[in-house]
Amino acid sequence: DATSSLSGAGGVLFNGGGTYAISGTYNITGSTQNSNGNTTLSNITALGALTMSGGTLTLNGASAVSVPTLTMQGGTLQGSLPVNITGSAMTWNGGVIGGTGALSIPNTTTTTISGTCYIDTRTVNNAGTMNFTATNSIYLLNNGVLNNSGIIDLQGDGGLNQSGPIGTTMVTNSGIIKKSAGTSGSTFSVPITLQSGGQFLVQASIAYLGNITSNGGTLNLASGTTAYLYYTTAATFDSASTISGSGTLNNSSGTNSVAGTISTPIVMSGGSLAINSATTQSVPTLTMTSGTIGGSGTLAVTGAAMTWTGGTLGGTGTLSIPGGTVITISGVVYLDTRTLSNAGTITFTGTNYMYVQNNATLNNSGTIDFPGDNAMY
C-alpha cells in the first residue's frame, strides 16, 4: 500500500506473469528489470539502471528521476514519470518507449540502436549521439516526438519512420542527422522539422524523405548521393534554409517549395517544386522526367548537358540556359507560364516536341535544332 516502501542497493526483477501495483515508496539504486507481466510504480524516489526485456512497466510521477541507463530489449515502458539518463552508453534493440513523461538523453550519452524500436506518444529529447547499426530503425507513432539537438547517425540502411496516422508525430532537429553509410538507402517517412542551425547530411547512398519543414536548416548532399522526396506530401525550405552539395535532389512527390538557397543538381520525377528564392539560384543540372518545376524565382543551369523527357516548366520565374549547354528533348515537355531564356542548344530527338502555353515565352539567342519531325506548339 501507500505506506509501504521498497528500497536498497540491490536489484529488482519483475518476472511474474501477473499485475503488480506498488504505490508505496520505490527507492532502488541497483538495477530494475521488467521481463514479464504488468508492473506499475507510482512513488519513485530513486531508480538505478533500468532494463526492459518484456511485459509492461509503468512509471508514474511528476518529478523527474535520473537513471544511469535505459536498456531496451523488449516490452513497453510507459507512464507519466520524466526520466533523465546520466550514463555514458546504452543499447536499444527492441521494445516500445511509450507514455507521456519526457525521456531526456544528455550530450555525454551514446545510444546504440541495434534493433527495431518504437517511440509511442512519449517525447524523447536527445542531446547525445544515437548510432543506428545495420538496417535497424525507430518508428514513431501516436504523436510521439524525437527532439534532436545532438547527433543521429545512420551507419547502415536503417531509418526514422512514421507508423500510423501522422498527427503531431515528428522529429525536430537542431543538431545533426546524418546517413553516414549504407548502400541501398534509408527511409525517413516521419515528418522532420529542421530548425535554425540544424543539419541533415546525406553522406552515403539515398535518403528517402517524407515531409520536411526547414526553418533555417541545411540539407547537404555529398557527391554520388541522393535526397529523394519520396514519401512527401509537402516539403518547405524557408528563405534562411540551404540545400547544398554535389549530390542530387530528386523531387518525386508532394507539393514542395524552396525560398532559400539551392545549388544541387535537380531531378524532377514527379510532384511539384517551386523555386521562390529572391535571388537567382544556380544549379548544375535540371533533369526533367515528370512533375512540375515552378515558382517565382529565377533558376539558372550551369552544366554542359542535360535531358528533358517529360514534365512541365511552370511558374512565373525565368529559367536560363547559358551558351555551351546542350538540352536534349527526348520526350514531350510543357513550357507553361514561365520564361525560358536559351543561349545554348536545345535539340529534339525522334519525333519529340514541346508545348508552349499560358503566356509562356521562349527567348532564344542560341540554337534550337529540329533534326527530325519535331515541333513546338
N, C-alpha and C positions, 0 to 999 in steps of 0.2 A: 504494500500500500504506500501512500504518500509519505508515511513516517519511516519507511524502511530505507536502507542505504546499501549500496554495493560499491566497495572501494578497495583499493590496493594497487600494488605494482605488478601483480601477475597478469596473466592473460585470461580472456573470457571467450569461449567458443559457444555460439548458439547453433546447435546441430540437430535439435529435435524437429519433428515434423509438425508441431503444433503452433499455437499462437501465444506469444509472451508479451505482456504489457507491464513495464517497470516504471511506476510513477514516482517512486522514491528517488533519492539522490544516486546518480551514477557517476562515480569518480574512479575511473580505471586508468592508470597511467601506463599500464602494459598494453598489450595488443587486444583488439576486439575483432572477432571474426564472425560473420554470419554465413553459414553454409546451407541452412535449411530452415523451413518454417517462416513465420511472420513475427518479427520482433519490433516492439515499439519502446523507445526510451524517451522520456518526457522531461526529465530534470537532470540535465547533464552538466557537470561542473568540470570534468576533465575526460579527455579521450587520448589514448595512445595511438599507435599505428592501427589503421583501420583496413580490414580486408573483406571484400565482398566476393564470395565464391558460390553463392546460391541463395534462394529464398528472397525475402524482402526485409530490409532493415529500415525502420522509420525513425528518424532523429528529429525531435520537435524541440523548439525553444526559440527565444527571441534574441538572445545574446550570443555572439559568435564564439565558437570554440576552436582552438588551434589543435591541429592534428599533424603529426610528423609526416605521414604518408597515407595516401588512399590507393590501395591496390585493388583494381577491378578485374575479377576473373569470371564473374557471372552474377546472376541475381539482380536485384533492384535496390538501389539506395534512394530513399525519398525522405520527405519531411520538410519542416519549416526552418530547421536549425541552420544558420550560416556557418560554413566551415572554412577555416583558413589553413592552408597547407604551409608547413615550415621546413620540411625536409628537402634534401638536395636531389633526390631521384625517386621516381615511382613508375610503375608499369600498368597500363590498361590493356587487357587483351580480351575483354568481353563484359557484358552486362549493361545495365541501364543506370544512368545518373539522373534521377528524377527529383521531384519535389519543388518547393518554392524558395528555399533558402539558398543564397548565393554560395558558390564554391569558388574560392579565390586562391590562385596559384602565383607565388611571388617570382621575382626575376632570378632567383637563385635556384629554382627547381627545374629539372628536366623530366618531362613526362614522355615515356616511350609508348606509342600506340602500336601494339603488336597483334591486334585482333580487331573485330568489329564491335564498336561501342555505340551507345545511344545517349544523347542528351535530351531528356524529356521534361519539358516545362521549365526546368531549372536554368538559371543564369550561371555560366561559368566565366570567370574573369581570369584570363591567362596573361601574366606578365613575364612568364618564364619561357622555356623552349619546349615545344611539342614536336617530337620526331615520329613521323609515320613511316613504319618499315613496310617493305614489300607492297602488297596490294591492300593493305588494311585501311579502314575508313571510319569516320564518325558520322552518324546520322543524327540530324536534329529534327525534333517533332514537337507538336503541341505547344508552340510558342517558346520553345527552348532557344536560348541565346548564348552565343560564344563571343565574348568581347576579348579581342586580342590586342595587347599592347606590347607583346613580346615577339617571339618567332614561332611560326608554324611552318615546319619543313617536311614536305612530302618527298621522301627519299626513294620512292618507287611509284607505282601506278595506283595508289590509294586515292582517297578523296574526302571532301566535305559535302555531304549530301542532304537533301530535303527528303523527309518521309511524311507522307500525308499532306493535308492542306497547308498552305503557306502561313496564313495568319500573320503573326508577328515574329515568326521564326526567322532568325538571321544570324550572320556573322558580321560583326563590326570590327574593322581593322584600323588601328592607328600605329601598328607595328609593321611586321614583315610577314607576309605569306609567300612562300616560295615552293615551286616544284623544282627540286634540285637534281632529280634523277628519274629513271624510268624510261620505257621505250614505247609503250602503247597508249599512253595518255592517262590523265587524271580527270575525274569529274568533280565539278563544283556546282551542283544543281541548287544548293541552298542560296538564297539571296545574300549578297555581300555588299556592305557599305564600306567604302574606302574613305576614311576620314583624312583631314589635312595631315600631310606627312606620312600617311600610310602607304605601303608599297606592296604590290602584287608582282612577283618576279617569276616569269616563266623561263627557266634555265635549261629545261630539257623537254623534248617531245611536245605534247599537246596538252593544253588546259581547256577542257570543255566547260564553258561558263554558263551560269544562269543569269538571273537579274543582278545588275550592278548599279549602285548609286555611288558616284565618286564626287566627294566634296573636297577638292584639293589633293586627291590621291594620285598615285603613279602606277600605271601598268607598263612594265618593261619586259620586252620580249627579246631574248638572246637569239643570235644567229641560228637559223635552222629550226626554230620553234614556232608554234602557232598558238595564239589565243583565239579560241573558237566560240563565238557567240551562238551556242548550240541549243541550250535549254531556255533561251532568253525570251521573255515577254517584253521587257524594257530594260535598256541599259543607258544610263545618262552620265556623262562626264562634264562637269561644270567648267567655267572659264579658268579656274585655278588648277585644273587637272591636266595630266600629261600621259600620253600614250607614246612610248618611245622604244628604240632598239631596232635591230635589223631583222627581227623575226616578223611574222605575218599576222595581221588582224584579219580573221575570216568572219564576215558577217553572214550568218546562215539563217537566223530567225530573229523575230522581235522588231519592235519599233524603237530604234536606238538613236542617240544623238551625242555629238561631241561639240562643246563650246570652247574647249581649251586647245592644247597643242597636240597634234598628231603628226608623227613623222615616220611611221612604219609603212611597209607595203600593205595595201588593202586588197582583199579578195571579196567581191560581192557574190554570194552564192544563194541568197535568199533574204527575206525580210527587208528592212529599210535602215539606212544610216544617213542621218542628217548632219552635215558639217556646218555648224553655225558660228564658227570662230570669227572674232572681229578682225583678225589679220590673216593674210594668205597662209595656207598650210601646204607645205611641200612634202610629197611622198614619193618614194622611188617608183612604185608602180601601182596602177589601178587595174585589177583584173576583173572583168565583168562576165559572169555566167548566168546570173539571175538576180532578182531583187531590184531595189531602187536606191541609188545614192542621190541624196538631195541636200536641202538646207540652203541657207542664205550666204554662207561663206564661200570664199574663193579657194579652189583647190588646184594646185599645180603639180604635175607629174614631172619627174626628173630623169627617169630611167631611159635606156636606149630602145627597149621593145616591150610591148605588152599585147595581150589578146583579149578581144571582146567577143563572146559567143552568144550573149543574151543580156537581158536586163534593161533597166531604164536609167538614163542620166537625167535626173529631175532637179527640182529646186530652182531658186532664183539666183543663185551664185554663178560664178564663172568657173569653167574647167579649162585650164591652159595646158597645151601640148607644145613643148619647145622644138626648135629646129634640131634635127638629128634623131628625134624619137619616131619610131615606127609603130603605129597602131594597126593591128590586123583584125579585121572584122570577119569572123568565121561563123556568124550566125545572124539572127535578126535582133537589132538593137534599136531602142527608142530614145530620141532626144526630146525631152518633154519640159518645156518652160525654160530650161537652163540655156545659158550662152556657152557654146563650145568654141574656144579660140585655138585654131590649129596652125602652128608654124612648122610642124613636122610633116610626116607622111601618114595618111590614112589609106590603107589598101584593103580591098574587099576580095575574099576568096569565093570560089564556086559561083553560086547564084545568090549570095547573101546580100542583104540590103539594110538600110536604116530609115526609120520613120522620124520625121521632124514635125512636132505638133505643139499645140497650145502656146503659140508665140515664142517657141524656141528659136534660137539663132545660131548658125554655124558661120563663124568668121574665119575664112581660110586665107592664110598668107603662105601656106606651104603647098603640099601636093595631096590631092585626092585621086586615087588610082582605081579605076574600074577595069580590071583585066579580063573579066568575064561578063556574063549577063547580069550585072549588078544594077542597083538603083538606089535613089534616095526619094522618098515620098513625102 
